[in-house]
């Protein structure tokens, strides 16, 4: 029993107060829970999904606090899935966890006719002084932490600009077609990156600036109940500090990395067919290194849903992720650069390995 393969389970509180004259105050506090154990997910944060206050005006909305990064919406408005399984695998277009949610963020959103957009900035979206695969209570600036971990941005004020992030998102809808574009960037200031949970004395390399963009589209044939969607994205990481001897040589021998720009691309193609209370979906994805040995991961999701009511749905999913030549899923999970979904298992695919999962579930929305 687990929460993977479809939308994640969440519990939250929100409120809106009409201030008059087109102004409204609002807040959202939202956490993520495990349906099989009742435990708090998102590294044990009570409100790890969102925690912000906002002000809506006639000219747009401003939000302050932990919230979704702008580039996240470039995938959210396109996908036919619910950010589970292989859909989450390429969320935001090969993003690291920082481009899913930001700590300490300020955003401005606006919507005019068929256009909606958002600008965002954070002085530290969630980067510790040492990056590795540690999570939750095991992580700290000294012990290391996954990017976006609950102790990364909160363990101490950073004055060096480490974790400074900014981004933008825009989408335009014209009849049955929606087109989206997202951009994000984070300054890591040559932070040490380690392997698994090993201490900073065994750092593999240093990471500088990160940039990512994502372009997507969705076309809906309402009369036929058909939807087609696709997304392409590309990201770059500046990598340095790798040598031919000592611990840093493991970056090359184990993960195939070298000094320079580490470029990654992703492609997602999907479709959904709805007929009556039934829905069928299929999605294929590929995330690959454009250099560094060109390792890649290919993912596939097939699914069906039956709506018992407006609030309750039965669903089934089959998903597979296959690694070839030490792809991004292996590298990113091992170093804490990316939170890689494990499809209900405790680990992502092994080098040149494959993960399969079949699931049956029930989803309630209220």
C-alpha positions as CSV (number, residue, x, y, z in Angstrom):
1,X,0.0,0.0,0.0
2,X,1.5,3.4,-1.0
3,X,0.7,6.8,-2.4
4,X,2.5,6.5,-5.7
5,X,1.2,5.9,-9.2
6,X,-1.5,8.7,-9.1
7,X,-2.1,12.0,-7.4
8,X,-0.4,12.3,-4.0
9,X,-2.4,12.4,-0.8
10,X,-2.6,15.8,0.8
11,X,-4.5,17.6,3.6
12,X,-4.6,21.3,3.9
13,X,-6.3,24.5,5.0
14,X,-7.1,27.6,3.0
15,X,-8.9,30.8,3.5
16,X,-10.0,33.9,1.6
17,X,-11.2,37.3,2.9
18,X,-12.8,39.8,0.6
19,X,-11.4,43.2,1.4
20,X,-13.5,45.1,-1.2
21,X,-12.5,47.0,-4.3
22,X,-11.2,43.8,-6.0
23,X,-8.8,43.0,-3.2
24,X,-8.7,39.7,-1.3
25,X,-6.4,38.3,1.4
26,X,-5.7,34.6,1.3
27,X,-3.5,31.8,2.7
28,X,-2.8,28.1,2.0
29,X,-1.3,25.6,4.5
30,X,-1.0,22.1,2.9
31,X,0.8,19.0,3.9
32,X,1.4,15.6,2.3
33,X,0.5,12.3,4.2
34,X,1.2,8.6,3.5
35,X,-2.0,6.7,3.1
36,X,-0.5,3.5,4.4
37,X,1.2,4.7,7.6
38,X,-0.3,8.1,8.3
39,X,3.2,9.6,8.4
40,X,4.0,13.1,7.2
41,X,5.9,13.1,3.9
42,X,7.9,15.9,2.3
43,X,10.7,15.2,4.8
44,X,8.3,15.4,7.8
45,X,7.2,19.0,7.2
46,X,3.7,19.6,8.6
47,X,2.9,21.9,5.6
48,X,5.6,20.6,3.2
49,X,3.6,21.1,0.0
50,X,2.6,24.8,0.4
51,X,2.6,27.4,3.2
52,X,2.0,31.0,2.0
53,X,0.0,34.1,2.4
54,X,-1.2,36.2,-0.5
55,X,-2.9,39.3,-1.6
56,X,-5.1,39.4,-4.7
57,X,-5.5,42.7,-6.4
58,X,-7.2,43.9,-9.6
59,X,-3.8,43.7,-11.2
60,X,-2.7,40.2,-10.1
61,X,-1.8,38.3,-7.0
62,X,1.3,38.4,-4.8
63,X,2.3,35.4,-2.6
64,X,4.9,35.1,0.1
65,X,6.2,31.7,1.5
66,X,6.7,28.1,0.4
67,X,5.0,27.6,-2.9
68,X,5.3,26.0,-6.3
69,X,8.1,27.3,-8.5
70,X,6.8,29.0,-11.7
71,X,8.2,26.3,-14.1
72,X,6.2,23.7,-12.3
73,X,3.0,25.1,-13.9
74,X,4.4,24.7,-17.4
75,X,3.9,20.9,-16.9
76,X,0.9,21.1,-14.6
77,X,-1.3,22.8,-17.3
78,X,-0.2,20.3,-19.9
79,X,-0.2,16.9,-18.3
80,X,-3.1,14.4,-18.5
81,X,-1.8,12.6,-15.4
82,X,-1.7,13.6,-11.8
83,X,2.1,13.8,-11.1
84,X,2.5,10.2,-10.1
85,X,4.8,7.5,-11.6
86,X,6.6,8.5,-14.8
87,X,4.7,11.8,-14.9
88,X,6.5,12.9,-11.8
89,X,9.7,11.4,-13.2
90,X,10.0,14.4,-15.6
91,X,8.0,16.9,-13.7
92,X,8.7,20.5,-14.7
93,X,10.9,19.3,-17.6
94,X,13.8,17.4,-15.8
95,X,13.7,19.7,-12.8
96,X,15.5,19.2,-9.6
97,X,13.4,19.3,-6.4
98,X,13.9,23.1,-6.2
99,X,11.9,23.7,-9.3
100,X,8.9,21.8,-7.8
101,X,8.6,24.0,-4.7
102,X,10.6,26.9,-3.3
103,X,11.2,28.0,0.3
104,X,11.2,31.7,1.1
105,X,9.6,32.7,-2.2
106,X,7.8,35.7,-3.5
107,X,5.7,35.4,-6.7
108,X,3.5,37.6,-8.8
109,X,0.7,36.0,-11.0
110,X,-1.7,37.5,-13.5
111,X,-4.4,36.3,-15.8
112,X,-5.7,38.2,-18.8
113,X,-8.2,36.6,-21.2
114,X,-6.5,33.4,-22.5
115,X,-3.1,34.2,-21.0
116,X,-1.9,33.3,-17.5
117,X,1.7,33.9,-16.2
118,X,3.8,34.0,-13.1
119,X,7.2,35.6,-12.0
120,X,9.0,34.3,-9.0
121,X,12.1,34.9,-6.8
122,X,13.7,33.3,-3.7
123,X,16.9,34.4,-1.9
124,X,17.3,30.7,-0.9
125,X,14.8,28.2,-2.3
126,X,16.4,25.4,-0.3
127,X,20.1,24.6,-0.6
128,X,22.3,23.4,2.2
129,X,26.0,24.2,2.3
130,X,26.6,20.6,1.3
131,X,24.4,18.6,-1.0
132,X,24.0,14.8,-0.8
133,X,21.2,12.2,-0.5
134,X,20.4,12.9,3.2
135,X,16.8,13.6,4.0
136,X,14.7,14.9,6.9
137,X,16.2,14.8,10.4
138,X,19.4,13.2,9.0
139,X,20.2,16.2,7.0
140,X,21.9,19.5,7.9
141,X,24.4,22.0,6.5
142,X,27.3,19.9,7.9
143,X,25.9,16.4,7.2
144,X,24.4,17.4,3.8
145,X,20.9,17.5,2.5
146,X,19.0,16.7,-0.7
147,X,18.2,19.8,-2.8
148,X,15.0,21.3,-1.5
149,X,15.2,19.3,1.8
150,X,13.4,20.6,4.9
151,X,16.6,21.8,6.5
152,X,18.2,23.3,3.4
153,X,16.8,26.8,3.4
154,X,15.9,27.0,7.0
155,X,19.0,25.7,8.8
156,X,20.6,29.1,8.7
157,X,20.5,32.4,6.7
158,X,22.8,32.2,3.7
159,X,24.6,35.4,2.9
160,X,26.5,34.1,-0.1
161,X,23.5,33.9,-2.4
162,X,23.6,30.1,-2.4
163,X,20.2,28.9,-3.4
164,X,19.1,32.2,-5.0
165,X,16.5,31.3,-7.6
166,X,14.2,33.0,-10.1
167,X,11.9,31.9,-12.8
168,X,8.9,32.6,-15.0
169,X,5.9,30.8,-16.5
170,X,3.4,31.6,-19.2
171,X,0.6,29.8,-20.8
172,X,-1.9,30.7,-23.6
173,X,-5.2,29.0,-24.3
174,X,-7.0,29.5,-27.6
175,X,-10.0,27.3,-27.9
176,X,-8.8,23.6,-27.7
177,X,-5.1,24.4,-27.7
178,X,-2.9,25.3,-24.7
179,X,0.8,26.2,-25.1
180,X,3.1,26.7,-22.1
181,X,6.6,27.9,-21.5
182,X,8.6,27.9,-18.3
183,X,12.1,29.0,-17.2
184,X,14.1,28.6,-14.0
185,X,17.6,29.3,-12.6
186,X,19.4,28.6,-9.4
187,X,22.8,29.8,-8.2
188,X,24.6,27.1,-6.2
189,X,27.8,29.0,-5.7
190,X,30.1,26.0,-6.2
191,X,28.4,24.0,-3.5
192,X,30.1,20.6,-2.7
193,X,28.1,17.6,-3.9
194,X,28.7,14.2,-2.4
195,X,27.8,10.6,-3.0
196,X,24.8,9.1,-1.1
197,X,25.1,10.2,2.6
198,X,28.9,10.4,2.8
199,X,30.4,13.4,4.6
200,X,31.6,16.6,2.9
201,X,35.3,15.4,3.1
202,X,34.4,13.0,0.3
203,X,32.7,15.4,-2.1
204,X,32.6,14.3,-5.7
205,X,32.4,17.7,-7.4
206,X,31.2,21.3,-7.1
207,X,28.1,22.7,-8.7
208,X,27.7,26.2,-10.0
209,X,24.7,27.7,-11.8
210,X,21.7,25.7,-13.0
211,X,19.3,26.8,-15.8
212,X,16.2,25.0,-17.2
213,X,13.5,25.7,-19.7
214,X,10.4,23.8,-20.7
215,X,8.0,24.1,-23.6
216,X,4.7,22.2,-23.8
217,X,1.4,21.9,-25.5
218,X,-2.0,20.2,-25.1
219,X,-4.8,19.7,-27.6
220,X,-8.3,18.7,-26.6
221,X,-10.8,17.2,-29.0
222,X,-13.8,17.6,-26.7
223,X,-16.4,15.9,-29.0
224,X,-14.2,12.8,-29.2
225,X,-13.1,12.8,-25.6
226,X,-9.4,12.8,-26.8
227,X,-6.5,14.8,-25.4
228,X,-2.9,14.8,-26.7
229,X,0.0,16.4,-24.9
230,X,3.7,16.8,-25.2
231,X,6.6,18.6,-23.4
232,X,10.2,19.2,-24.2
233,X,12.7,20.6,-21.8
234,X,16.4,21.2,-21.4
235,X,18.6,21.9,-18.3
236,X,22.2,22.6,-17.7
237,X,24.4,22.3,-14.5
238,X,27.9,23.8,-14.2
239,X,30.2,21.1,-12.8
240,X,33.8,21.6,-11.6
241,X,36.3,20.1,-9.2
242,X,36.6,16.6,-10.7
243,X,40.1,15.2,-10.8
244,X,41.7,12.0,-11.9
245,X,42.7,11.0,-8.4
246,X,41.1,10.9,-4.9
247,X,37.4,10.9,-4.1
248,X,36.5,13.3,-6.9
249,X,37.7,10.7,-9.4
250,X,34.6,8.7,-8.5
251,X,32.4,11.2,-10.2
252,X,33.9,10.0,-13.5
253,X,34.4,6.3,-12.7
254,X,31.0,5.7,-11.0
255,X,28.8,8.3,-12.6
256,X,30.5,9.2,-15.9
257,X,30.7,12.9,-15.1
258,X,33.3,15.4,-16.2
259,X,34.1,19.1,-15.6
260,X,32.1,21.5,-17.7
261,X,28.4,21.9,-18.5
262,X,26.2,18.9,-17.7
263,X,23.3,19.1,-20.2
264,X,20.1,17.1,-19.8
265,X,17.0,17.0,-22.0
266,X,13.5,15.5,-21.6
267,X,10.7,14.6,-23.9
268,X,7.2,13.6,-22.8
269,X,4.3,12.4,-25.1
270,X,0.9,11.5,-23.8
271,X,-2.7,10.9,-24.6
272,X,-6.0,10.4,-22.8
273,X,-9.4,9.1,-23.9
274,X,-12.6,9.7,-21.9
275,X,-15.8,7.9,-22.6
276,X,-18.6,8.2,-20.1
277,X,-17.3,7.4,-16.6
278,X,-14.2,5.6,-18.1
279,X,-10.9,7.2,-18.8
280,X,-7.8,5.6,-20.5
281,X,-4.3,7.2,-20.6
282,X,-0.9,6.5,-21.9
283,X,2.4,8.4,-21.5
284,X,6.0,7.9,-22.7
285,X,9.0,9.8,-21.5
286,X,12.7,10.0,-22.0
287,X,15.3,11.9,-20.0
288,X,18.9,11.8,-21.2
289,X,22.3,13.4,-20.8
290,X,23.2,15.3,-23.9
291,X,26.9,14.7,-23.0
292,X,28.6,12.7,-20.3
293,X,28.2,9.3,-22.0
294,X,24.6,10.0,-23.1
295,X,23.0,7.9,-20.4
296,X,19.2,7.9,-20.5
297,X,16.0,6.8,-18.7
298,X,12.9,5.9,-20.5
299,X,9.5,5.7,-18.8
300,X,6.1,4.5,-19.7
301,X,2.7,4.7,-18.0
302,X,-0.6,3.0,-19.0
303,X,-3.7,3.5,-17.0
304,X,-7.5,3.4,-16.7
305,X,-10.0,5.1,-14.4
306,X,-13.6,4.7,-13.5
307,X,-15.5,7.5,-11.8
308,X,-18.0,6.2,-9.2
309,X,-19.0,9.8,-8.5
310,X,-17.7,13.3,-8.8
311,X,-15.5,12.7,-5.8
312,X,-14.5,9.0,-6.0
313,X,-12.5,7.3,-8.7
314,X,-11.2,3.8,-9.1
315,X,-7.9,3.6,-11.0
316,X,-5.2,1.2,-12.2
317,X,-1.7,1.9,-13.5
318,X,1.2,0.1,-15.0
319,X,4.5,1.9,-15.1
320,X,8.1,1.2,-16.1
321,X,11.3,3.1,-15.9
322,X,14.4,1.7,-17.6
323,X,18.0,3.0,-17.2
324,X,20.5,2.8,-20.0
325,X,24.2,3.7,-19.6
326,X,23.9,5.4,-16.1
327,X,21.1,7.9,-16.9
328,X,20.0,11.0,-14.9
329,X,17.7,9.0,-12.5
330,X,20.7,7.1,-11.1
331,X,23.1,10.1,-11.0
332,X,20.6,12.6,-9.5
333,X,19.3,10.2,-6.8
334,X,22.8,9.2,-5.8
335,X,24.0,12.8,-5.3
336,X,20.8,14.4,-4.0
337,X,20.5,16.7,-7.0
338,X,17.1,15.4,-7.9
339,X,14.3,13.7,-6.1
340,X,13.7,10.7,-8.4
341,X,10.4,8.9,-7.9
342,X,10.9,5.2,-7.2
343,X,7.5,4.0,-8.3
344,X,6.6,2.7,-4.9
345,X,10.0,1.1,-4.3
346,X,12.7,2.3,-2.0
347,X,15.3,3.0,-4.7
348,X,15.3,4.3,-8.3
349,X,16.4,2.1,-11.2
350,X,19.9,0.7,-10.9
351,X,22.5,1.4,-13.6
352,X,21.2,-0.4,-16.7
353,X,18.3,-1.6,-14.6
354,X,14.6,-1.5,-14.9
355,X,11.7,-0.9,-12.4
356,X,8.1,-2.1,-13.1
357,X,5.0,-1.5,-11.1
358,X,1.3,-2.4,-11.4
359,X,-1.1,-0.7,-9.1
360,X,-4.8,-0.6,-8.2
361,X,-6.2,2.3,-6.2
362,X,-9.1,4.5,-5.1
363,X,-9.0,8.3,-5.0
364,X,-11.3,10.6,-3.0
365,X,-11.3,14.4,-3.5
366,X,-13.1,16.5,-1.0
